[in-house]
């Protein structure tokens, strides 16, 4: 089942926008959207059964939205 993610919550309670930084094997690397970057609204898509997210910053939790694809 394809899953999309666009925001994560840091351990201090701050919610931030994330973007995909790259992929390697079954790892999907995500990072915070930079202050000077334009938010295109794209989500990070991944298959939870086959891939895992690797954040470049510690997070408290991530809200996932799944699709039937």
C-alpha angles and dihedrals in degrees: 000000000000114000129197128203131182108161138037132189119233121220089258090061096254114138114216136186114245133199134192113268098183148303133249120177107311094343122101111195118210132186137180117275108256121246092243096042122102114240106232092182094241117149128217107252123202143150108245093202092054108023137042132207120242113196121205088212131043114263134194097212141336126219112223127201114199129201130201093245 
